[in-house]
Amino acid sequence: MINVLKIELKLFLTYSLLIPFGVSLIRLAIPVLDYLVNFDYIAEVLCLKKEVPRVAVMESAT
């Protein structure tokens, strides 16, 4: 009886610690996944600088 309670307590503590840890890791990945899924929309609609300005190349006088 006591051994069964020890095993159940170990399982309970293990899962009660692993589940919040796993959720916290998934929460960090959600913005990256959202960006990857909506990349075309972000690039076409939300991007402020659609035209890439040309950088003037200065030639050094030799």
N, C-alpha and C positions, 0 to 999 in steps of 0.2 A: 504494500500500500504506500509506504513512504517513498520507495523507489519510483513508483508511478508518478507521484506528486513532484518529485525532483525533475523527472524528465519533462513533465508538462510545464513546470515553471521555467526550465531551460528553453523549451520551445517558445513559450510565451515571451520571455525576455529577448530571445533571438529575433523573433519576428517583429516585436514592438520596437526594436532598434533598427532593423534592416529596412522596414517599410518607410519610415520618415527619411532615412538616409537616401533610399532610392528615389523617393519623390523629390527630394532637394536636388539630386543630380538631373532628373528629368526637367525640372523647372529651369535649370541653366541652359538646357539644349533647346527649349521651345522657341526663343527669339531667333536663334540661328536657323532652325528648321523653317520658321515662318518667312525669314528673309530668302532662303533658298527657293521656297515654293512660289513666292510672290516677286521674284527678281525682275521678271519682264515688266510687270505693272509698275514697280518702283522705278525702273530705268526709264520707262516711257512717260509716265504720268507725273510722278512725284519729283523727278530729278530737276533741279533748278538750272543747272548748266548743261543744256543739251548739246550745245556746240562747243567743241574743244577749241580754245583759242590757240592760234599758232604762236609759237615762241620765236621771236626774232633772234636769229643766230648772228652774233657779232663776230666778224672776222677780225682777227688781230692783224694789225699792220706790221709787216716784217721788213 
